[in-house]
Amino acid sequence: MFPGFRTTVIDTGEVPIHAAIGGNGPPVLLLHGYPQTAMMWHRVAPVLAERFTVVAPDLRGYGRSGKPQGDPSHVTYAKRTMAADQVAVMRALGFERFRLVGHDRGARVAHRLTLDHADAVERLALLDILPTLYVFETINQAVATAYYHWFFLIQPNGLPEHLISLDPEAYLRRKLGSWGSGAGIFDDAAVADYLAHFRDPAAIHATCEDYRAGATIDLDHDRADRAAGRKVICPLLALWGRRSVAGMEPDVAAVWQQVATDVRGYAVDSGHFLAEEQPRETLANLLPFLLEA
């Protein structure tokens, strides 16, 4: 589904990260979301590869990448840790600076990566998220209902792991059919890839740990940035689906302007899964932004 791409596994020193790589030109790093793998980029990565060298890894804990056991501090799946994985991947491939695109959880990793490694990121595109700290501090009943998994997955003592493992396929398909995107938008081969890896108990645990970190240590890091006045300084493109949960926010771009200095934003006629539901419109916004000098 990634014609002309090769795959590799890069040992970051902590975990092996599996990545698909293709194309020629300036490097672009694509980070996927929950509960998916890098396969979610299959409708946009080949087009980007006509202009760029595209790197599409599976995040730590997801897909074919390493899935270490979580720890009580949740540092193992902190976005700071996951971002460091991706910087190591790009450096191993010879890229000290790159453009960065993230969706969902991958966008949260991308946001943290850009704050922690500002010199590495030339341009940042975030698909269908609002800042994690903003979501937790402003959440209302409608958003909490749509994002119930934010509070389910963080429960301790293996509770969500146990319940999901009873029928991981039903759970994954329910997630894919949520947040304004119907289940019918997905390619069968892509869903098969998501499911093949999500069935792994280690992946179920790791992805819960991703969310546990998001509700604990990630917020500590975000609050420290806010207290220090630290913001994203590279150009930032925010894209969101008109029918997504993020699209419920009256002014998504204005929210990002609170934490970044150079923001533009556009709504896409989509639910949450922009790159799969509306790849052409997503690319129509992404390409000009990524091509800017």
Buried (B, 14 or more C-beta within 10 A) or exposed (E): BBEEBEBBEBEBEBBBBBBBBBBEEBBBBBBBBBBBBBBBBBBBBBBBBEBBBBBBBBBBBBBBBBBBEBEEEBEBBBBBBBBBBBBBBBBBBEBEEBBBBBBBBBBBBBBBBBBBBEEBBBBBBBBBBBBBBBBBEEEEEEBEEBBEBBEBBBBEEEEBBEEBBEEBEEBBBEBBBBBBBEEEBBBEEBBEBBBEBBBBEBBBBBBBBBBBBBBBBBBEBBEEBBEEEBBBBBBBBBBBBBBBBBBBBEEBBEBBBEBBEBBBBBBBEBBBBBBBBBBEBBBEBBBEBBEEE
